[in-house]
Amino acid sequence: MGPTLDTARLTLRLPREEDLDGWADLMADEQAAQFIGGPIPRSGAWRAMATMAGSWSLKGFGMFSVIEKSSGEWIGRVGPWRPEGWPGPEVGWALRKSAWGKGYAREAAEAAIDWVFETLDWSEVIHTIDPANVSSQRLAMALGAVNAGPTRLPPPLENFPVELWRQSREDWRARSPT
Ligand SMILES: CC(C)(COP(=O)(O)OP(=O)(O)OC[C@H]1O[C@@H](n2cnc3c(N)ncnc32)[C@H](O)[C@@H]1OP(=O)(O)O)[C@@H](O)C(=O)NCCC(=O)NCCS
């Protein structure tokens, strides 16, 4: 059910309960979870995963589960995300540490942004990023986003320091005509 995106090395599909081992691994890792709320136990990862599945159900979009084709493994979640009170229409990303440094996040984010602009009525895409999260900033920059400065997330996340990176649909399409 729902859209499936196909890239050279990845499949992006809707979250399924079988993804829990991967989600739990991502969210238990101190380094990987540092800028996405901090490490949480498997039970919390289930809730986070259910929230993402719920976004698909309620809004018709949410982050995709990212599957590495060569192994069939769940390596992370990437895609559109706009909970109540969010500062704009986001495409977000988080991968398990074992999948970093391979260009997978960029490959998945490019496919997700293409999908967003083809499918949803979004005129821009944002990324809310902690100023200390250098890897995420590098990815945003590589995608063509620019830092528009500090923003606030809605409660209960209002005390997390975040900056808002953004780019318009026109700029994205001018850079990557499809
Ligand atoms: C943010 C995050 C997704 C970035 O992942 P990433 O793997 O560094 O990002 P990319 O997909 O852009 O990969 C870039 C790296 O892959 C390397 N790479 C290897 N093969 C590549 C290929 N075929 N194509 C592109 N890059 C490739 C690049 O050289 C680069 O390496 P470098 O970081 O040593 O310079 C990852 O750090 C993460 O999940 N962090 C934890 C969760 C998080 O904080 N999320 C963001 C919240 S705002």
The ligand as a Tripos MOL2 file, in Angstrom:
@<TRIPOS>MOLECULE
LIG
   48    50     1     0     0
SMALL
NO_CHARGES

@<TRIPOS>ATOM
      1 C1         22.5900   13.2010    8.5940 C.3       1 LIG1
      2 C2         22.8940   11.8530    7.9650 C.3       1 LIG1
      3 C3         21.6480   11.2560    7.3570 C.3       1 LIG1
      4 C4         23.9580   12.0740    6.8600 C.3       1 LIG1
      5 O1         24.3610   10.8170    6.3530 O.3       1 LIG1
      6 P1         25.5990   10.7020    5.3270 P.3       1 LIG1
      7 O2         25.7970    9.2980    5.0310 O.co2     1 LIG1
      8 O3         26.7460   11.4740    5.9150 O.co2     1 LIG1
      9 O4         25.0700   11.5650    4.1080 O.3       1 LIG1
     10 P2         25.2280   11.3640    2.5210 P.3       1 LIG1
     11 O5         24.2880   10.3760    2.0110 O.co2     1 LIG1
     12 O6         25.1430   12.7340    1.9520 O.co2     1 LIG1
     13 O7         26.6700   10.7730    2.3350 O.3       1 LIG1
     14 C5         27.7930   11.6370    2.2480 C.3       1 LIG1
     15 C6         29.0600   10.8380    2.4870 C.3       1 LIG1
     16 O8         29.0420    9.6340    1.7140 O.3       1 LIG1
     17 C7         30.2300    9.5800    0.8940 C.3       1 LIG1
     18 N1         29.9160    8.7650   -0.2870 N.ar      1 LIG1
     19 C8         30.3880    7.5180   -0.5130 C.ar      1 LIG1
     20 N2         29.8690    7.0190   -1.6310 N.ar      1 LIG1
     21 C9         29.0510    7.9620   -2.1440 C.ar      1 LIG1
     22 C10        28.2250    8.0110   -3.2890 C.ar      1 LIG1
     23 N3         28.1300    6.9800   -4.1350 N.pl3     1 LIG1
     24 N4         27.5220    9.1420   -3.5200 N.ar      1 LIG1
     25 C11        27.5910   10.2020   -2.6740 C.ar      1 LIG1
     26 N5         28.3720   10.1990   -1.5630 N.ar      1 LIG1
     27 C12        29.0860    9.0760   -1.2930 C.ar      1 LIG1
     28 C13        30.5610   11.0240    0.6800 C.3       1 LIG1
     29 O9         31.9070   11.1890    0.2970 O.3       1 LIG1
     30 C14        30.3010   11.5930    2.0480 C.3       1 LIG1
     31 O10        31.3170   11.1980    2.9350 O.3       1 LIG1
     32 P3         31.9200   12.1750    4.0480 P.3       1 LIG1
     33 O11        30.7810   12.4290    5.0030 O.co2     1 LIG1
     34 O12        33.0230   11.3700    4.6530 O.co2     1 LIG1
     35 O13        32.3490   13.3950    3.3260 O.co2     1 LIG1
     36 C15        23.4750   10.8760    9.0190 C.3       1 LIG1
     37 O14        24.6210   11.4570    9.5890 O.3       1 LIG1
     38 C16        22.4660   10.5350   10.1110 C.2       1 LIG1
     39 O15        21.5970    9.7110    9.9410 O.2       1 LIG1
     40 N6         22.6220   11.1480   11.3060 N.am      1 LIG1
     41 C17        21.8190   10.7960   12.4790 C.3       1 LIG1
     42 C18        20.3810   11.2780   12.3930 C.3       1 LIG1
     43 C19        20.3080   12.7740   12.2060 C.2       1 LIG1
     44 O16        20.9770   13.5260   12.8960 O.2       1 LIG1
     45 N7         19.4610   13.1890   11.2740 N.am      1 LIG1
     46 C20        19.2980   14.5760   10.9230 C.3       1 LIG1
     47 C21        18.4020   15.3020   11.7910 C.3       1 LIG1
     48 S1         18.2390   16.9900   11.2210 S.3       1 LIG1
@<TRIPOS>BOND
     1     1     2 1
     2     2     3 1
     3     2     4 1
     4     2    36 1
     5     4     5 1
     6     5     6 1
     7     6     7 2
     8     6     8 1
     9     6     9 1
    10     9    10 1
    11    10    11 2
    12    10    12 1
    13    10    13 1
    14    13    14 1
    15    14    15 1
    16    15    16 1
    17    15    30 1
    18    16    17 1
    19    17    18 1
    20    17    28 1
    21    18    19 ar
    22    18    27 ar
    23    19    20 ar
    24    20    21 ar
    25    21    22 ar
    26    21    27 ar
    27    22    23 1
    28    22    24 ar
    29    24    25 ar
    30    25    26 ar
    31    26    27 ar
    32    28    29 1
    33    28    30 1
    34    30    31 1
    35    31    32 1
    36    32    33 2
    37    32    34 1
    38    32    35 1
    39    36    37 1
    40    36    38 1
    41    38    39 2
    42    38    40 1
    43    40    41 1
    44    41    42 1
    45    42    43 1
    46    43    44 2
    47    43    45 1
    48    45    46 1
    49    46    47 1
    50    47    48 1
@<TRIPOS>SUBSTRUCTURE
     1 LIG1         1 GROUP 0 **** ****
